[in-house]
Amino acid sequence: MAQKKAYEVDSWLARPDARISIVLLYGPDRGLVSERAKAFAVKTGLPLDDPFSVVRLDGSEVDRDEGRLLDEARTVPMFSDRRLLWVRNASGQKALADDVKALTSEPAPDAIILIEAGDLKKGVGLRAVVEAADNAMALPCYADEARDIDTVIDDELRKAGMSMTMEARQALRRNLGGDRLASRGEIEKLLLYAHGQKEIGLDDVRATSGDVSGASFDDAVDALLEGKVGDFDTAFTRHCQAGGQPFLVLSSAMRQLQAMQSMRGQMEAGGRNAAAVVAAARPPVFFSRRKLVEKALERWNVEALGRALNRLQAAVLQTRRRPDLSVALARQALLGIAVESARLGQR
C-alpha cells in the first residue's frame, strides 16, 4: 500500500523516494497540508517561481476540464528536464481521480504530480487510487498533537534565536493546534511582539493572545457543544468585545471536536459507552466537564463531527484571508455548529 502513517509523514518528506511521481497530501488540517506540500515542492529542486517548471492548478479546474491533468503531465518540458504539476483544493472530483489513475498506469516520465486535498475517506476515489499505486504516495495530515505543537514552537524560536519560559510555553500551547499555518502565524506574531528580547515570558503571551486562562472562549465552546445558541452568542460576543481574537474560539472548538471525534470512534469501534470513553480519555477530560462531553458524544457521530471540523477549517482559512471580517466569519461558522448541536439533541 502506497501510504504512510501520520507520524511517518515528516520523515518521508525529509527524504522522498525518487521513484514516486505522484504525491497526495490530505487531511482536515489544511494548513499542515499546505506546509508539507511546499516542503515537498522544495525537495524537487525545481524553481517554484518559474511558470515553465511549476504549473499550478485548482481541483475544480481539473474537474471541469476533463483530461487537463493528463495533457499537462504528458507535455514535454521546454526549459527543464521535469515539471511539477501542483494541484490545490482537491476533494472528491471524479475527473481528477480518473486522470491520476491513468497516470499510475502509464506514468509521465517528465512530470511530478503534487496534490493538496481535504479530508478523504479511506478506500474511495482519489485516495484509493493513490494508495493502490506503486508510483504514488498518500500522506495524511491530521491536527497537531502536543508533541507536534512543541516542535513548531521550537522551530520558530530557533529561527528567531529566542527562548521561552515554561509558563509562557504552556500558555501559548493552549491557543495552538487547530491549523498548522494558523499556529505558525500566532507564534510569528508573538515573536514580532517580543522582538529584541532573548526570552519570551508569560506577560508577552498574554499581551498577544488575550486572557490565557481561556475562560471566555471555553464558555463559548461549551455552549456550542450543548447546543445553547443564545449562550454561545453571548459568550462569543463578550470574548470579542474584550479584545479576544475570534481565532481562539475557532481553535478551541477544533481541539474539542477533534478529541470528540477520536472518542466517538472508540465508542463506535469498541461498543463502549460515552462515560467509559470519557473516563479513559488521555489527556483526561476535566472532571467538571465530563457530563457535558458525555452528552455531546451521544449527540454527535463521527460523520457529523467530520462535517463540523471541515466547517471550522474553512472558517480558519477565511479569517486569515479576510481578517477584517474575522469576527463575522467565525461567528457564522460556530453558530452553524451550535444550531446543529441543538438539532441533534432533539433526536
C-alpha positions in Angstrom: 0.0 0.0 0.0 1.4 3.4 -1.0 0.7 5.3 2.1 2.3 6.4 5.4 1.0 6.7 8.9 0.6 10.3 10.2 3.7 10.1 12.4 5.8 8.9 9.4 5.0 11.7 7.0 7.7 14.2 8.1 10.5 11.6 7.9 9.3 10.6 4.4 9.2 14.2 3.2 12.7 14.7 4.6 13.9 12.0 2.2 11.3 11.5 -0.6 11.5 8.3 -2.6 12.8 9.3 -6.1 10.6 6.6 -7.6 7.4 8.3 -6.5 6.0 10.7 -9.1 2.6 11.3 -7.6 2.2 12.7 -4.0 -1.2 13.2 -2.4 -1.3 15.2 0.9 -4.7 15.1 2.5 -6.4 15.7 5.8 -8.5 18.0 8.0 -5.6 20.3 8.9 -5.4 22.3 5.6 -2.6 24.5 7.0 -0.5 21.4 7.6 -1.3 20.0 4.1 -0.2 23.3 2.6 3.0 23.5 4.6 4.0 19.9 3.8 3.2 20.4 0.1 5.5 23.3 0.0 8.2 21.3 1.7 7.9 18.5 -0.9 7.9 21.1 -3.8 11.2 22.5 -2.5 12.6 19.0 -2.4 12.0 18.6 -6.1 14.7 21.2 -6.7 12.6 23.0 -9.3 12.4 26.8 -9.2 8.9 27.3 -7.7 8.6 30.8 -9.2 9.1 29.6 -12.7 5.8 29.1 -14.5 7.5 26.9 -17.1 8.7 24.5 -14.4 5.8 24.6 -12.0 2.2 24.5 -13.2 -0.4 25.4 -10.5 -3.9 24.0 -10.9 -7.1 24.0 -8.9 -9.0 20.8 -8.2 -12.3 22.3 -9.6 -10.4 23.5 -12.7 -9.2 19.9 -13.4 -12.6 18.6 -12.8 -14.3 21.0 -15.3 -11.7 20.3 -18.0 -11.6 16.6 -18.2 -8.1 15.3 -19.2 -6.4 18.6 -18.3 -4.0 17.0 -15.8 -3.2 14.2 -18.3 -2.4 16.7 -21.0 -0.2 18.8 -18.7 1.6 15.7 -17.5 2.4 14.5 -21.0 3.6 17.8 -22.2 7.4 17.8 -22.9 9.1 20.5 -20.7 10.8 23.2 -22.8 13.3 24.6 -20.3 13.9 21.9 -17.7 14.1 18.1 -17.6 10.9 17.9 -15.4 7.8 19.8 -14.4 5.9 20.0 -11.2 2.1 19.9 -11.6 0.7 21.3 -8.3 -3.0 20.7 -7.7 -4.7 22.5 -4.8 -8.2 22.2 -3.3 -8.7 18.7 -4.4 -11.6 16.7 -2.9 -13.9 14.1 -4.4 -13.5 15.2 -8.1 -14.1 12.2 -10.3 -12.2 13.7 -13.3 -9.1 14.3 -11.2 -9.2 10.8 -9.8 -9.6 9.3 -13.3 -6.6 11.4 -14.6 -4.5 10.2 -11.6 -5.5 6.6 -12.2 -4.4 6.9 -15.8 -1.0 8.4 -14.7 -0.5 5.5 -12.2 -0.9 3.0 -15.1 1.1 4.9 -17.6 3.5 7.3 -15.7 4.6 10.6 -17.3 8.4 10.5 -17.1 8.7 14.3 -17.3 6.2 15.2 -14.6 5.8 15.1 -10.8 2.2 15.4 -9.6 1.6 17.1 -6.2 -2.0 17.2 -4.9 -3.3 19.0 -1.8 -6.7 17.7 -0.7 -9.1 18.0 2.3 -10.1 15.0 4.4 -10.7 12.0 2.1 -12.4 8.8 3.0 -10.4 5.6 3.1 -11.0 3.3 0.1 -12.8 5.9 -2.0 -11.9 8.0 -5.1 -8.6 9.8 -5.3 -7.2 8.4 -2.0 -8.0 4.8 -3.1 -6.3 5.3 -6.5 -3.1 6.7 -4.9 -2.9 4.1 -2.2 -3.2 1.3 -4.7 -0.4 2.6 -6.9 3.3 1.7 -6.9 4.5 5.1 -8.2 2.3 7.2 -5.8 2.3 8.1 -2.1 -0.6 9.2 0.1 0.4 11.2 3.1 -2.3 12.0 5.8 -2.2 15.4 7.7 -4.1 15.5 11.0 -4.3 18.2 13.5 -1.2 18.8 15.7 -0.9 16.9 19.0 1.0 18.4 22.0 4.3 17.0 20.8 3.9 18.4 17.3 2.9 21.8 18.7 6.2 21.9 20.8 8.1 21.1 17.6 6.5 24.0 15.8 7.2 26.4 18.7 10.9 25.2 18.9 11.3 25.6 15.2 10.1 29.2 15.2 12.1 30.0 18.3 15.3 28.6 16.8 14.8 30.7 13.6 14.4 33.8 15.8 17.3 33.0 18.1 15.0 33.3 21.2 13.9 31.1 24.1 10.7 30.9 26.1 9.9 30.3 29.8 7.9 27.1 30.6 4.9 29.2 31.9 4.8 31.1 28.6 5.1 27.8 26.6 2.2 26.3 28.5 0.0 29.4 28.0 0.9 29.5 24.3 0.1 25.8 23.7 -3.5 26.4 24.7 -4.1 28.7 21.7 -2.4 26.4 19.1 -3.1 23.2 17.3 -6.2 23.5 15.1 -4.4 24.5 12.0 -0.6 24.4 11.3 -0.4 27.6 9.3 -2.6 29.5 11.8 -0.4 28.1 14.7 2.8 29.4 13.0 1.0 32.7 12.4 0.3 33.1 16.1 3.9 32.2 17.0 5.3 34.6 14.5 3.0 37.4 15.9 4.4 36.7 19.4 8.0 36.7 18.2 7.4 40.0 16.4 5.9 41.5 19.6 8.9 40.3 21.7 11.5 41.4 19.1 14.7 42.4 20.7 14.3 40.1 23.7 16.3 37.0 24.4 13.5 35.2 26.3 9.7 35.3 25.9 7.7 35.4 29.1 4.1 34.8 30.2 3.3 38.5 30.0 4.3 38.5 26.3 1.9 35.7 25.6 -0.9 37.4 27.5 -0.3 40.6 25.6 -0.7 39.0 22.2 -3.2 36.3 23.0 -5.6 37.9 25.5 -6.7 36.1 28.6 -4.7 32.9 28.6 -7.0 31.3 31.2 -9.3 30.7 28.2 -12.4 31.1 30.3 -14.1 33.4 27.9 -13.8 31.2 24.8 -14.2 28.0 26.8 -17.7 29.2 27.8 -18.4 29.8 24.1 -17.2 26.3 23.2 -19.2 24.6 26.0 -22.4 26.4 24.9 -21.7 25.3 21.4 -21.4 21.7 22.4 -24.6 21.9 24.4 -26.5 23.5 21.5 -27.3 26.6 23.6 -27.3 29.0 20.7 -28.1 32.1 22.8 -25.5 31.3 25.4 -22.9 30.8 22.7 -23.6 34.1 21.1 -23.4 35.9 24.4 -20.1 34.3 25.3 -18.6 34.8 21.9 -19.6 38.5 21.8 -18.2 39.0 25.3 -14.9 37.4 24.2 -14.6 39.6 21.1 -15.7 42.8 22.9 -12.9 42.2 25.5 -10.4 42.3 22.7 -10.1 38.5 22.3 -9.3 37.0 18.9 -12.1 35.0 17.2 -9.5 32.5 16.1 -9.0 31.5 19.7 -12.6 30.3 19.8 -12.2 28.5 16.5 -9.0 26.8 17.6 -10.5 25.8 21.0 -13.6 24.4 19.2 -11.4 22.4 16.8 -9.4 20.9 19.5 -12.5 19.8 21.4 -14.2 18.4 18.3 -11.0 16.5 17.3 -10.8 15.0 20.7 -14.5 14.0 20.5 -14.0 12.5 17.0 -11.4 10.2 18.5 -13.5 9.3 21.5 -16.6 8.7 19.3 -14.6 6.5 17.0 -13.7 4.4 20.1 -17.3 4.2 21.0 -18.4 3.0 17.6 -15.5 0.6 17.1 -15.5 -1.0 20.5 -19.1 -0.8 21.6 -18.2 1.3 24.7 -20.5 3.9 26.1 -19.7 7.6 26.4 -19.0 7.6 30.1 -16.4 4.9 29.8 -14.6 6.5 26.9 -14.5 9.9 28.6 -13.2 8.4 31.8 -10.4 6.8 30.0 -9.5 9.8 27.7 -5.9 10.9 27.5 -5.3 13.8 28.1 -8.1 13.5 30.7 -11.3 15.5 30.5 -11.5 17.9 33.4 -14.0 16.5 36.0 -16.4 19.4 35.9 -16.8 19.0 32.1 -17.2 15.2 31.9 -21.0 15.2 31.8 -21.1 17.9 29.2 -18.7 15.9 26.9 -20.5 12.7 27.5 -23.8 14.2 26.4 -22.1 15.8 23.3 -20.6 12.4 22.4 -24.1 10.9 22.5 -25.3 13.5 20.1 -22.5 13.7 17.6 -21.4 10.7 15.4 -18.1 10.6 13.6 -19.6 11.8 10.3 -21.3 14.8 11.9 -18.1 15.7 13.7 -16.2 15.5 10.4 -18.6 18.0 8.8 -18.2 20.3 11.7 -14.4 20.2 11.6 -14.4 20.9 7.9 -16.6 23.9 8.5 -14.1 25.2 11.2 -11.1 24.5 8.9 -12.7 26.6 6.2 -13.5 29.3 8.6 -9.9 29.5 9.8 -8.7 29.9 6.2 -11.4 32.6 5.5 -10.4 34.6 8.6 -6.8 34.5 7.6 -7.6 35.8 4.2 -10.1 38.4 5.4 -9.0 39.5 8.9 -11.3 42.5 8.6 -14.3 40.0 8.6 -12.8 37.5 11.1 -15.4 38.1 13.8 -18.4 37.7 11.4 -16.8 34.7 9.6 -16.0 32.9 12.9 -19.4 33.7 14.4 -21.2 32.3 11.3 -19.3 29.0 11.3 -19.6 28.5 15.1 -23.2 29.4 15.2 -23.9 26.8 12.5 -22.3 24.1 14.7 -24.3 25.3 17.7 -27.5 25.1 15.8 -26.7 21.6 14.5 -25.8 20.5 18.1 -29.2 21.8 19.2 -30.9 19.9 16.4 -29.0 16.7 17.2 -30.0 17.0 20.8 -33.7 16.9 19.8 -33.5 13.5 18.2 
